[in-house]
Amino acid sequence: MSIKITTNQSTTYKISQNHLYSEIADEAVILDLESGVYYGLNSVGVDIWQWLQQPQTKEKLLDLILEEYEVTPEQAEQDLQSILREMQAAKLLEVSEEEILN
């Protein structure tokens, strides 16, 4: 009997390192050290930022949002895609492709 191990590519997201982060009440402010631009996060954004301290797939982030908030899977996915796109455009995220063993 043989066991077949397959691999696939999975996109992971992680916070990039050139930023200062500070929480203020239930919101946060991020300073991009290269550009000097400030960004604000609401409470949901703060949770996502905290989860992104370690590499996460979009699917894992979606699961975390659905566990934490009362939102439909469709709305959660739409909102998550939007914030990931915004964070990536602002260079707040590192995005990589990793092989996952199955």
Beta strands, then each sheet from edge to edge (+ up, - down):
strand 1: 7-15
strand 2: 19-24
strand 3: 27-32
strand 4: 38-41
strand 5: 56-57
strand 6: 93-101
sheet 1: 5+ 1- 6+
sheet 2: 2+ 3- 4+
end
